[in-house]
Amino acid sequence: MPGSGRPDNNRNRIVQFLPASLRLPSLKWIVLVAGLAVATFAPRAQAEALLVVEVDSGKVLQAENATYPWYPASVTKLMTAYVVLKAVKEGRITLESMVTVSPTAAAELPSKMGFKPGTQLTVENALTMMMVKSANDIAVVLAEGVGGSVDGFADMMNANAARLGMTQTHYVNPNGLPAEGHVTSARDLAILARAIIRDLPEYEYFVHIPSMKFGRRVTQNFNRLIGRFPGADGMKTGFICASGYNLVATATRNGKRLIAVVLGSSSGQARAVKAAQLLERGFANNNLTWLRPALGTVDNLAPIDAAPPNLRDEMCGPKRKRPASDADEDTVASSEAGSDKVMTFFTAGLQPPALRPLDMIAAAPAPSQPVIVYIGPKKTGADLIAANAVEEAKQTPKAKPARKRVAATKPDAAADSKDTKPAADAKPGAKPALKRVVIQPDAAAKPAASKPAVAAKPAATAKPAAAAPAPAKPKAAAKPAPKATTGEAKPAATPPRS
């Protein structure tokens, strides 16, 4: 009967929207759908791990290489945040507790805040900097502040991973920079994301802060779904050359929350588009789960015993046009958008979304008020505004004093060697800024003034009589003067340029 949920009825509801050419007998129709599904979900040549999970039930909606070991890169900071916030929740520290930048932390590679050793800040500000900017130095600051040392904190990370059932994960450091034996999997990251949502709901805002402001510098969250994909509410990006571009993303619509994990994508843009596609399909699949085989829950996915793929040559090799980083803005290949169109047709009840994931990620983020971060103890109100103003002043470039432009005042230096008609430059009533010697007709009555020019270049004055003509012909008398003046100007200093 209609609405019973039987496969035949569901199929009939879909078939009625298909054109006549696609309304095939049952067996052929099933083969067509299966073929398109295989073509869409077939593994690509590039190594990549994908996983979509329902938060409440842990049900797996899609999995591809989900239990293959992988380098987590900065997605590691999700566990760092989990351990720190568990310590806050259990009362061992507070968000206002102070942590100190050590020489070890200050020496970490970018992305980083770049604070000098001895700088102090609150746990709350440190968490914000680590989750928004993915600051590697601040991850070490938190690790040393909570665990005493990087090694001690790594032990705490591994203990929590084991307790949560993350059987494929082992941590060596709190920031995900390359280290021997520092591995995880898409399955384990989904388990961790569920734990953050389940165990730390009061602190979950740290995983979806759109942007932060430190002094004059505003940093957008590297997770490009935040502020672009409808319902996006977490969590963290990551990148090292060996791992490719990683992302754990969450989104909520109509009370349903999903987790999408993308590991090994080709760029920051590509991983965001892929995660958006996975989430879009997950939200649209409510009434079409019978088309796919049951995949069980995320905890029951069988681990694969293998070495993690190393994508260094592909991500950071000589073929790449520019250095790769976690904030990469490369555009996704057009083939990504093509697969999105195919699956949207079948998973959204033949009703395409108003805006494709590719378009969503390419758009500007929704306007947001950046969270102000600062160094030193906790500040609020006027103190917070004052602290930010002080930092802004420190970051404001100092204006260089204007260099005084020295005007040439010597008559010879002011003369232009190309000026063949000096008498034409004189204008009645003009107030020249520079003293300029102009040969007037009266100059012929003062032969003494023309003698230095004649003496400077004797060879050029072979006809001295021509230099002293009658006043009726001033232009003829003035011709030798520019040459002589130019010769005098050579040793004169050229006016400096600012």
Buried (B, 14 or more C-beta within 10 A) or exposed (E): EEEEEEEEEBBEEBEEEEEEEEEEEEEEBBEEBEEBBEEBBEEEEEBBBBBBBBBEEBBBBBBBBBBBBBBBBBBBBBBBBBBBBBBBEEEEBEBEBBBBBBEBBBEBEEBBBEBEEEBBBBBBBBBBBBBBBBBBBBBBBBBBBBBEEBEEBBBBBBEBBEEBBBBBBBBBBBBBBBBEEBBBBBBBBBBBBBBBBEBBEEBBEBBBBBBBBBBEBEBBBBBBBBBBBBBBBBBBBBBBBBBBBBBBBBBBBEEBBBBBBBBBBBBBBBBBBBBBBBBBBBBBBEEBEEBEEEBEEBBEBEBEEEEBBBBBEBBBEEEBEEEBBBBBEBBBEEEBBEBBEEBBBBBBBEEEBEBBBBBBBBEEBEEEEBBBBBBBEBBEEEEEEEBBEBBBEEEEEEEEEEEEEEEBEBBBBBBEEEBEEBBEEEEEEEEEEEEBBBBBBEBBEEEEEBBEBBEBBEEEBEEEEEBEBEEEEBBEBBBBBBBBBBBBBEEEEEEEEE
